[in-house]
Amino acid sequence: MWDALTQSFSKLKYDLNDNDLILRFRSDIKINSKKLHLNLDNVKNNTLYIPDCYHWNGYNDQVFLSKVKTLNKFSNFFEFVNNNTIKRNLNE
């Protein structure tokens, strides 16, 4: 799933400004609330807004809101992990 998100983001990120907002929302989820309590003028940098629902004892990967510049940092997540972890031989 993460790979699909990063591929989609890479196709549109150059058409957006750093402070534009991205709302990731699965289309098969029904929202029970008629009113979302979001103040879009106060979205902070380096923050993913994730609701406390649809997480099933883990992190919610169904819905999030963030700025483009924050998602730019996450889009290279796997590269970051590979470059910043100690590689060990599992046979040792």
Residue frames as qw, qx, qy, qz and C-alpha x, y, z in Angstrom:
[[0.000, 0.885, 0.466, 0.000, 0.00, 0.00, 0.00],
 [0.308, -0.785, 0.085, 0.531, 2.76, 2.47, 0.91],
 [0.409, -0.114, 0.584, 0.692, 4.44, 1.93, -2.45],
 [0.186, 0.631, 0.653, 0.375, 1.19, 2.79, -4.28],
 [0.172, -0.924, -0.263, 0.217, 0.84, 5.98, -2.23],
 [0.376, -0.622, 0.298, 0.619, 4.39, 7.12, -2.91],
 [0.375, 0.161, 0.669, 0.621, 4.07, 6.36, -6.64],
 [0.077, 0.809, 0.551, 0.187, 0.85, 8.39, -6.83],
 [0.283, -0.883, -0.072, 0.367, 2.41, 11.24, -4.88],
 [0.470, -0.340, 0.439, 0.686, 5.49, 11.29, -7.11],
 [0.320, 0.438, 0.649, 0.534, 3.29, 11.85, -10.18],
 [0.038, -0.859, -0.411, -0.303, 1.57, 14.95, -8.82],
 [0.535, -0.643, -0.202, 0.510, 3.97, 16.55, -6.33],
 [0.392, -0.070, 0.233, 0.887, 5.59, 18.84, -8.92],
 [0.070, -0.554, -0.503, -0.660, 2.19, 20.38, -9.71],
 [0.504, -0.765, -0.401, -0.031, 1.68, 21.38, -6.07],
 [0.045, 0.766, -0.345, 0.540, 3.11, 23.97, -3.71],
 [0.342, 0.162, -0.800, 0.465, 4.84, 22.91, -0.48],
 [0.210, 0.026, 0.569, -0.794, 1.99, 24.27, 1.63],
 [0.646, -0.041, -0.413, -0.640, -0.80, 22.64, -0.38],
 [0.564, -0.240, 0.658, -0.438, -2.67, 19.94, 1.50],
 [0.445, 0.111, -0.831, -0.315, -3.10, 16.28, 0.67],
 [0.676, -0.157, 0.447, -0.564, -6.03, 14.32, 2.05],
 [0.267, 0.172, -0.926, -0.204, -5.61, 10.58, 1.61],
 [0.601, 0.026, 0.444, -0.664, -8.95, 8.90, 1.92],
 [0.129, 0.036, 0.962, 0.240, -9.99, 5.40, 0.90],
 [0.404, -0.042, -0.305, -0.862, -13.15, 5.64, -1.16],
 [0.582, -0.237, -0.744, -0.226, -14.66, 2.51, 0.37],
 [0.275, -0.208, -0.674, 0.653, -14.81, 3.97, 3.91],
 [0.218, -0.742, -0.470, -0.424, -18.02, 5.47, 5.19],
 [0.160, 0.184, -0.429, 0.870, -17.60, 8.41, 7.53],
 [0.257, -0.579, -0.769, 0.087, -20.23, 8.39, 10.26],
 [0.179, -0.581, -0.271, 0.746, -19.71, 12.01, 11.25],
 [0.376, 0.805, 0.413, 0.200, -21.46, 14.72, 9.25],
 [0.016, 0.982, -0.139, 0.128, -18.98, 17.30, 10.44],
 [0.822, 0.074, -0.209, 0.524, -15.22, 16.99, 10.32],
 [0.338, -0.926, -0.041, 0.166, -13.54, 19.27, 12.83],
 [0.728, 0.064, 0.176, 0.659, -10.64, 20.49, 10.72],
 [0.032, 0.943, -0.013, -0.331, -9.15, 23.95, 10.60],
 [0.838, 0.367, 0.173, 0.366, -7.19, 23.77, 7.38],
 [0.182, 0.909, -0.165, 0.337, -5.48, 27.10, 8.08],
 [0.430, -0.738, 0.472, -0.218, -3.62, 25.57, 11.04],
 [0.990, 0.096, -0.052, 0.090, -2.12, 22.42, 9.53],
 [0.404, -0.801, 0.401, 0.186, 1.39, 22.16, 10.97],
 [0.501, 0.622, -0.597, -0.081, 4.59, 21.25, 9.14],
 [0.228, 0.332, -0.894, 0.195, 6.05, 17.79, 9.74],
 [0.439, 0.025, 0.677, -0.589, 2.70, 16.46, 10.92],
 [0.292, -0.153, -0.825, -0.459, 0.42, 13.73, 9.63],
 [0.504, -0.094, 0.351, -0.784, -3.12, 14.13, 10.94],
 [0.366, -0.030, -0.911, -0.190, -4.56, 10.67, 11.50],
 [0.613, -0.402, 0.000, -0.680, -7.99, 10.16, 13.07],
 [0.235, -0.254, 0.871, -0.348, -8.45, 7.77, 15.94],
 [0.809, 0.236, 0.340, -0.418, -10.55, 5.32, 13.93],
 [0.849, 0.495, -0.153, -0.105, -10.01, 2.61, 11.31],
 [0.061, 0.730, -0.669, 0.123, -6.84, 1.45, 13.04],
 [0.954, -0.068, -0.235, -0.170, -7.79, -2.03, 14.27],
 [0.801, -0.553, 0.121, 0.197, -5.10, -2.12, 16.99],
 [0.667, 0.024, 0.229, 0.709, -2.42, -0.49, 14.85],
 [0.036, -0.416, 0.069, 0.906, -1.91, 2.78, 13.03],
 [0.554, 0.664, 0.393, -0.312, -4.65, 4.02, 10.74],
 [0.318, -0.224, 0.586, 0.710, -3.53, 3.75, 7.13],
 [0.284, 0.592, 0.735, 0.171, -6.90, 4.59, 5.62],
 [0.059, 0.932, 0.270, 0.235, -7.17, 8.36, 6.15],
 [0.548, -0.435, -0.109, 0.707, -4.65, 11.14, 6.71],
 [0.227, 0.952, 0.147, 0.144, -4.11, 14.83, 6.05],
 [0.632, -0.456, 0.124, 0.614, -0.77, 16.57, 5.62],
 [0.200, 0.866, -0.193, -0.416, 1.13, 19.27, 3.75],
 [0.829, 0.537, -0.151, 0.050, 2.95, 18.43, 0.54],
 [0.216, 0.731, -0.575, 0.297, 6.35, 19.30, 2.05],
 [0.592, -0.388, 0.626, -0.328, 5.73, 16.79, 4.86],
 [0.929, 0.218, 0.267, -0.132, 4.80, 14.06, 2.40],
 [0.547, 0.731, -0.399, 0.086, 7.97, 14.81, 0.44],
 [0.181, -0.596, 0.729, -0.284, 9.90, 13.64, 3.49],
 [0.731, -0.067, 0.612, -0.294, 7.85, 10.46, 3.79],
 [0.807, 0.523, -0.084, -0.263, 7.95, 9.67, 0.10],
 [0.518, 0.566, -0.623, 0.153, 11.57, 8.58, 0.44],
 [0.699, -0.538, 0.316, -0.349, 10.90, 6.61, 3.63],
 [0.990, -0.019, 0.112, 0.078, 12.18, 3.25, 2.46],
 [0.618, 0.589, -0.222, 0.471, 15.30, 4.81, 0.99],
 [0.216, -0.748, 0.360, -0.514, 15.85, 6.61, 4.31],
 [0.865, -0.380, 0.264, -0.191, 15.47, 3.37, 6.27],
 [0.938, 0.240, -0.009, 0.248, 17.86, 1.51, 3.98],
 [0.438, 0.662, -0.247, 0.556, 20.45, 4.27, 4.21],
 [0.203, -0.643, 0.392, -0.626, 20.20, 4.70, 7.98],
 [0.899, -0.337, 0.160, -0.227, 20.08, 1.17, 9.33],
 [0.218, -0.579, 0.780, 0.097, 22.97, -1.12, 10.08],
 [0.852, 0.256, -0.335, -0.311, 23.09, -3.97, 7.63],
 [0.449, -0.480, 0.740, -0.142, 24.08, -7.23, 9.29],
 [0.433, 0.192, -0.837, -0.275, 24.73, -10.65, 7.97],
 [0.770, -0.305, 0.060, -0.557, 21.88, -12.78, 9.32],
 [0.905, 0.080, -0.413, 0.064, 24.13, -15.86, 9.34],
 [0.224, 0.512, -0.578, 0.594, 26.36, -14.45, 12.09]]
